[in-house]
Amino acid sequence: MVIIISNKEKNGSIYYDKKDKRWRCTYYIYEKDTNSEIRKTKSFLTEQEAKDFFTSIQYQKGNDLFVKNNGILLNQLMRENVEQKLELNLIKPRTYTRTIETIQQIERSPIATKNIMEITSKEIENYLGTLKNYSDSTIKKVKEQFKQAFDIAFNKGYIVRNPMFNIRIPKSVKNKKVVQALEIDEQQKLTSYLMNIPITDVPYKVAYLIEMYLGLRIGEILALQNTDIDLHRNLISVNKTLTLDKDKNVAMGDTTKTYAGLREVPIPTFIRNEIISQMKLAENNKDKQLFLYKNGNYVRPNHVNDKLKSLSQKLGISEMTTHRLRHTYGTRCIEAGILPVVAQRLLGHTDISVTLNTYTSVFNKFKIEELNKVNQYYMNNEIINQNQDLLDETNNIILDDEGEEIER
């Protein structure tokens, strides 16, 4: 059986090869050197895979005749868009994987397989409205895929009006998960346990200590090599992270999660020897990788996280995660009086607003202490008397002795 896709242009065909029991897709690509189209063939296990591949080729070529006769399915355009971005190195493999996951979520809805020329603004808003139980971040990612797909369709002339114009997105009703830092006594308990147990009993003890006392992300820690540790200057250079490739396999990234993630972090003296011990174990590892599985593969961050959760139960500490250890470091920095901009650099946040928003509760905890400084200054200079109410920095909210707002 042969499926002719077009009868006018050199577009190609799909057929079943009985001998090899596989589907074949013939297609043409433009060869710049010869100024002509070259015929190619690709094999697939199923007819649908062959059709999907052929469709993507036609979208790449911007074949107007194909579009006119067949239309464009929303999810096909979304997938083609992200594939092109990866091919052009505009996105990293991890971003590609996450985008595909977003598209797969959209594909659970019938709107994904509708012709993009037939989708209305109302249909898009109705679909987005079904996502209220997801996080605001997920809703925004979904909307972004719609926006990019319809922008492409509009720019290519497939549609005359962009239905994404003035689209409203719902606000999530999902309760935001707040990551709590370890309490002081919990941190003491975990630290004491890790400092007094051999690495052979807890293989990732140094990873936990680095996260809790240097604030690195777990992917950054698992990407560390001996050459990233400068014992003379007592610094760890953070310059890459483990990530996932397009097939969801763990791979070494060529940089950190964000450009701000590139940083040097000082090593606390009391865990220096623990780090040195881990470095000695890594001497025979490939690239002197600090942490590897016994088979030489990169360690999956989820594996380290699961081990930490098990340790939580053993020590009787409320559920610990690797992210919670990093959050503990950030919290202790703020509690110790480190300026937000310094904490931002140490944590590798892209923007100071990320630091401020992440540690809002910690900053609020110390608001009363900072306001007391101002209040004391006023009294020392007889600007106000001893009985004057304490006002916050906006000068219109009265705080009680614990720093809570008093309703007027």
C-alpha positions as CSV (number, residue, x, y, z in Angstrom):
1,M,0.0,0.0,0.0
2,V,1.3,3.4,-1.0
3,I,0.0,6.7,0.4
4,I,0.7,9.6,-2.0
5,I,0.9,12.7,0.0
6,S,0.9,15.2,-2.9
7,N,0.5,14.9,-6.6
8,K,2.0,18.2,-7.7
9,E,5.1,18.9,-5.7
10,K,8.0,16.7,-4.7
11,N,6.7,16.0,-1.3
12,G,7.1,12.2,-0.9
13,S,5.1,9.2,0.1
14,I,4.5,6.6,2.8
15,Y,4.4,2.9,2.1
16,Y,4.7,-0.5,3.9
17,D,7.7,-2.7,3.1
18,K,6.4,-6.3,3.4
19,K,9.9,-7.7,3.3
20,D,11.3,-5.8,6.3
21,K,7.9,-5.3,7.9
22,R,8.4,-1.7,8.4
23,W,6.8,1.6,7.2
24,R,8.9,3.8,4.9
25,C,8.6,7.5,4.4
26,T,10.2,9.0,1.3
27,Y,10.7,12.8,1.4
28,Y,12.7,15.5,-0.2
29,I,15.1,18.0,1.3
30,Y,16.7,21.0,-0.4
31,E,20.3,20.7,-1.2
32,K,22.0,24.1,-1.4
33,D,25.1,23.0,-3.2
34,T,23.3,21.5,-6.2
35,N,20.2,23.8,-6.0
36,S,17.9,20.8,-6.1
37,E,15.8,18.5,-4.0
38,I,17.3,15.2,-2.8
39,R,15.1,12.2,-2.1
40,K,15.5,10.5,1.2
41,T,13.9,7.5,3.0
42,K,13.3,6.8,6.7
43,S,11.9,3.7,8.3
44,F,9.4,3.4,11.1
45,L,7.7,0.7,13.1
46,T,4.1,2.1,12.7
47,E,2.2,4.0,10.0
48,Q,1.4,6.7,12.5
49,E,5.0,7.4,13.2
50,A,5.8,7.6,9.5
51,K,2.8,10.1,9.0
52,D,3.9,12.2,12.0
53,F,7.5,12.4,10.7
54,F,6.3,13.3,7.2
55,T,4.0,16.0,8.7
56,S,7.0,17.5,10.6
57,I,9.0,17.6,7.3
58,Q,6.3,19.5,5.5
59,Y,6.0,22.0,8.4
60,Q,9.8,22.6,8.2
61,K,9.6,23.2,4.5
62,G,6.6,25.6,5.0
63,N,4.8,23.7,2.2
64,D,1.7,25.8,1.5
65,L,0.0,23.1,-0.6
66,F,0.4,20.6,2.1
67,V,-1.0,23.0,4.7
68,K,-3.9,23.9,2.5
69,N,-4.9,20.3,1.8
70,N,-4.2,18.8,5.3
71,G,-4.3,21.7,7.8
72,I,-2.1,21.8,10.8
73,L,-2.8,20.1,14.1
74,L,-2.0,22.2,17.1
75,N,0.2,19.6,18.9
76,Q,2.1,18.9,15.6
77,L,3.0,22.6,15.3
78,M,4.0,22.7,19.0
79,R,6.2,19.7,18.6
80,E,7.8,20.9,15.4
81,N,8.6,24.3,17.0
82,V,10.4,22.7,20.0
83,E,12.3,20.3,17.7
84,Q,13.6,23.1,15.6
85,K,14.7,25.1,18.6
86,L,16.7,22.1,19.9
87,E,18.2,21.5,16.4
88,L,19.2,25.2,16.2
89,N,20.7,25.0,19.8
90,L,18.3,27.7,20.9
91,I,17.3,25.6,23.9
92,K,19.1,23.0,26.1
93,P,18.1,19.3,26.1
94,R,16.6,19.7,29.6
95,T,14.4,22.6,28.4
96,Y,13.4,20.5,25.4
97,T,12.3,17.6,27.7
98,R,10.3,19.9,30.0
99,T,8.6,21.5,27.0
100,I,7.7,18.1,25.6
101,E,6.2,17.3,29.0
102,T,4.0,20.4,28.7
103,I,2.9,19.5,25.2
104,Q,2.1,16.0,26.4
105,Q,-0.2,17.5,29.0
106,I,-1.9,19.6,26.4
107,E,-2.3,16.4,24.3
108,R,-4.6,15.0,26.9
109,S,-7.2,17.4,25.7
110,P,-9.1,17.1,22.4
111,I,-8.0,20.7,21.5
112,A,-4.5,19.4,20.8
113,T,-5.6,17.5,17.7
114,K,-7.8,20.2,16.3
115,N,-6.8,22.0,13.1
116,I,-5.1,25.2,14.3
117,M,-7.1,27.2,11.7
118,E,-10.3,26.2,13.4
119,I,-9.5,26.9,17.0
120,T,-11.1,29.9,18.6
121,S,-10.2,32.2,21.5
122,K,-13.1,30.9,23.5
123,E,-11.9,27.3,23.1
124,I,-8.5,28.3,24.3
125,E,-9.8,30.1,27.3
126,N,-12.1,27.2,28.1
127,Y,-9.2,24.8,28.0
128,L,-7.0,27.0,30.1
129,G,-9.8,27.3,32.6
130,T,-9.6,23.6,33.2
131,L,-6.1,24.0,34.6
132,K,-7.0,25.9,37.8
133,N,-6.0,23.0,39.9
134,Y,-2.4,23.1,38.5
135,S,0.3,25.6,39.7
136,D,0.5,29.1,38.2
137,S,3.9,28.0,36.7
138,T,2.3,25.1,34.8
139,I,-0.6,27.3,33.6
140,K,2.0,29.9,32.3
141,K,4.0,27.2,30.5
142,V,0.9,25.8,28.8
143,K,-0.1,29.3,27.7
144,E,3.4,29.9,26.3
145,Q,3.1,26.9,24.1
146,F,-0.2,28.1,22.7
147,K,1.2,31.6,22.1
148,Q,4.3,30.3,20.3
149,A,2.2,27.9,18.1
150,F,-0.3,30.6,17.0
151,D,2.4,33.2,16.5
152,I,4.1,30.8,14.0
153,A,0.8,30.1,12.3
154,F,0.0,33.8,12.0
155,N,3.5,34.8,10.8
156,K,3.4,32.0,8.1
157,G,-0.1,33.2,7.0
158,Y,-1.9,29.9,8.0
159,I,-4.3,32.0,10.0
160,V,-5.5,35.6,9.4
161,R,-6.3,36.4,13.1
162,N,-4.3,35.3,16.1
163,P,-6.8,33.8,18.7
164,M,-4.3,34.4,21.5
165,F,-4.8,38.1,21.4
166,N,-6.0,39.3,24.8
167,I,-6.4,35.7,26.1
168,R,-6.9,35.6,29.9
169,I,-5.4,32.8,32.0
170,P,-6.9,31.6,35.3
171,K,-5.2,32.0,38.6
172,S,-4.2,28.7,40.3
173,V,-6.3,27.6,43.2
174,K,-3.6,25.1,44.2
175,N,-2.1,25.7,47.6
176,K,1.5,26.8,47.2
177,K,4.0,24.3,48.7
178,V,6.2,26.1,51.2
179,V,9.7,24.6,51.7
180,Q,10.6,24.9,55.3
181,A,14.2,25.1,56.5
182,L,15.4,22.7,59.1
183,E,15.0,23.9,62.6
184,I,18.2,24.7,64.5
185,D,18.0,21.5,66.6
186,E,17.2,19.4,63.4
187,Q,20.2,20.8,61.6
188,Q,22.4,20.1,64.7
189,K,21.1,16.6,64.8
190,L,21.7,15.9,61.1
191,T,25.1,17.6,61.1
192,S,26.3,15.6,64.2
193,Y,25.2,12.3,62.6
194,L,26.9,13.0,59.2
195,M,30.1,14.2,60.8
196,N,30.4,11.0,62.9
197,I,29.6,8.3,60.3
198,P,31.9,6.9,57.6
199,I,31.2,7.7,53.9
200,T,30.8,4.0,53.3
201,D,27.7,4.0,55.5
202,V,26.2,7.1,54.0
203,P,27.7,7.5,50.4
204,Y,26.2,11.0,49.9
205,K,27.0,12.5,53.3
206,V,29.4,15.0,51.8
207,A,26.7,16.0,49.2
208,Y,24.3,16.7,52.1
209,L,26.9,18.7,54.0
210,I,27.8,20.8,50.9
211,E,24.1,21.5,50.2
212,M,23.4,22.4,53.8
213,Y,26.5,24.5,54.4
214,L,27.3,25.9,50.9
215,G,23.8,26.1,49.4
216,L,24.6,24.3,46.1
217,R,21.7,22.8,44.1
218,I,21.9,19.0,44.1
219,G,22.5,18.9,40.3
220,E,25.5,21.2,40.8
221,I,26.9,19.0,43.6
222,L,26.6,15.8,41.6
223,A,28.4,17.6,38.7
224,L,31.4,18.5,40.9
225,Q,34.9,17.2,40.0
226,N,38.1,17.4,42.0
227,T,39.3,20.2,39.7
228,D,36.4,22.4,40.8
229,I,37.7,22.5,44.4
230,D,40.5,24.9,45.2
231,L,41.8,23.9,48.7
232,H,44.4,26.7,48.6
233,R,41.8,29.4,48.3
234,N,39.2,27.3,50.2
235,L,36.6,27.7,47.4
236,I,34.3,25.5,45.3
237,S,33.8,26.7,41.7
238,V,30.2,26.0,40.6
239,N,30.3,26.0,36.8
240,K,28.0,23.1,35.6
241,T,25.2,20.9,36.6
242,L,23.8,17.5,35.9
243,T,20.8,17.6,33.6
244,L,18.6,15.4,31.5
245,D,19.0,14.9,27.8
246,K,16.1,14.7,25.4
247,D,15.7,11.0,26.2
248,K,15.6,11.8,29.9
249,N,19.0,10.3,30.6
250,V,21.3,12.0,33.1
251,A,23.9,14.0,31.3
252,M,26.6,16.6,32.2
253,G,25.4,20.1,31.3
254,D,27.9,22.5,29.9
255,T,26.9,25.3,32.4
256,T,24.7,25.9,35.5
257,K,20.9,26.1,35.6
258,T,21.1,29.9,35.1
259,Y,23.9,32.2,34.1
260,A,23.9,33.5,37.7
261,G,24.6,30.0,38.9
262,L,28.3,30.4,37.9
263,R,29.9,31.3,41.1
264,E,32.6,30.6,43.8
265,V,31.4,29.5,47.2
266,P,33.7,29.4,50.3
267,I,34.1,26.1,52.1
268,P,33.3,26.2,55.8
269,T,36.4,25.0,57.8
270,F,34.6,22.4,59.8
271,I,33.6,20.3,56.6
272,R,36.8,20.9,54.8
273,N,38.3,17.5,55.8
274,E,35.1,15.7,54.8
275,I,35.4,17.2,51.3
276,I,39.0,16.2,51.1
277,S,38.0,12.6,52.0
278,Q,35.5,12.6,49.2
279,M,38.1,14.0,46.8
280,K,40.4,11.1,47.6
281,L,37.7,8.6,46.9
282,A,37.1,10.3,43.5
283,E,40.8,10.1,42.4
284,N,40.1,7.0,40.3
285,N,36.7,8.1,39.0
286,K,36.2,9.2,35.4
287,D,37.1,12.9,35.2
288,K,37.7,12.7,39.0
289,Q,33.9,13.0,39.4
290,L,33.1,13.5,43.1
291,F,30.0,11.3,43.0
292,L,29.4,8.4,40.6
293,Y,27.5,5.1,40.7
294,K,29.7,2.0,41.0
295,N,29.2,1.3,37.3
296,G,30.7,4.7,36.5
297,N,27.4,6.4,35.5
298,Y,26.3,9.8,36.8
299,V,24.2,9.7,40.0
300,R,20.5,10.6,39.5
301,P,19.5,13.5,41.8
302,N,16.2,11.7,42.6
303,H,18.3,8.8,44.0
304,V,20.2,11.1,46.4
305,N,16.9,12.7,47.4
306,D,15.3,9.3,48.2
307,K,18.2,8.3,50.3
308,L,17.9,11.5,52.3
309,K,14.2,10.9,52.9
310,S,15.1,7.5,54.3
311,L,17.6,9.1,56.6
312,S,14.9,11.5,57.8
313,Q,12.9,8.5,59.2
314,K,16.0,7.0,60.8
315,L,16.8,10.3,62.6
316,G,13.3,11.2,63.4
317,I,13.5,14.5,61.5
318,S,10.5,15.8,59.6
319,E,10.8,14.8,55.9
320,M,14.1,16.1,54.5
321,T,14.7,16.8,50.8
322,T,17.8,18.0,49.1
323,H,16.0,21.2,48.2
324,R,15.2,21.6,51.9
325,L,18.9,21.5,52.8
326,R,19.6,24.2,50.3
327,H,16.8,26.3,51.7
328,T,18.2,25.7,55.2
329,Y,21.5,27.3,54.0
330,G,19.7,30.3,52.5
331,T,17.6,30.7,55.7
332,R,20.7,30.6,58.0
333,C,22.4,33.2,55.8
334,I,19.5,35.6,56.2
335,E,19.2,34.9,59.9
336,A,22.9,35.6,60.3
337,G,22.4,39.1,58.8
338,I,23.9,38.5,55.4
339,L,22.7,41.2,52.9
340,P,20.1,39.9,50.4
341,V,22.3,40.7,47.5
342,V,25.2,38.6,48.9
343,A,22.8,35.7,49.6
344,Q,21.6,36.1,46.0
345,R,25.2,35.6,44.8
346,L,25.9,32.7,47.1
347,L,22.7,30.9,46.1
348,G,23.1,31.6,42.4
349,H,19.7,33.3,41.9
350,T,19.3,35.1,38.6
351,D,17.6,38.1,40.2
352,I,17.5,39.6,43.7
353,S,13.7,39.4,43.6
354,V,14.0,35.6,43.6
355,T,15.9,35.7,46.8
356,L,13.5,38.2,48.4
357,N,10.4,36.2,47.4
358,T,11.9,32.9,48.4
359,Y,12.8,34.0,51.9
360,T,10.0,36.5,52.5
361,S,9.0,34.7,55.8
362,V,12.6,34.9,57.0
363,F,12.9,38.6,56.3
364,N,9.5,39.2,58.0
365,K,10.7,37.4,61.0
366,F,13.5,39.9,61.5
367,K,11.4,42.9,60.5
368,I,10.6,43.9,64.1
369,E,14.4,43.7,65.0
370,E,15.3,46.1,62.2
371,L,12.4,48.4,63.1
372,N,13.5,48.5,66.7
373,K,16.8,49.9,65.5
374,V,15.0,52.8,63.8
375,N,12.7,53.3,66.7
376,Q,15.6,53.4,69.1
377,Y,17.3,55.9,66.9
378,Y,14.2,58.1,67.1
379,M,14.1,57.9,70.8
380,N,17.9,58.5,71.2
381,N,17.5,61.7,69.2
382,E,14.2,62.6,71.1
383,I,12.3,62.5,67.8
384,I,9.6,60.4,69.5
385,N,8.9,59.7,73.1
386,Q,9.1,56.4,74.9
387,N,5.4,55.7,74.6
388,Q,5.2,56.2,70.8
389,D,3.7,53.3,68.8
390,L,6.2,51.3,66.7
391,L,5.4,51.8,63.0
392,D,6.6,49.7,60.1
393,E,8.6,51.0,57.2
394,T,5.5,52.2,55.3
395,N,4.5,54.3,58.4
396,N,0.9,53.1,58.4
397,I,0.8,49.6,59.9
398,I,1.2,49.2,63.7
399,L,3.1,46.1,64.8
400,D,2.7,44.2,68.1
401,D,5.6,43.0,70.2
402,E,6.0,39.9,68.0
403,G,6.1,41.9,64.8
404,E,2.5,41.0,63.7
405,E,0.2,43.6,62.2
406,I,-2.4,45.1,64.5
407,E,-5.7,45.9,62.8
408,R,-6.8,49.5,63.1
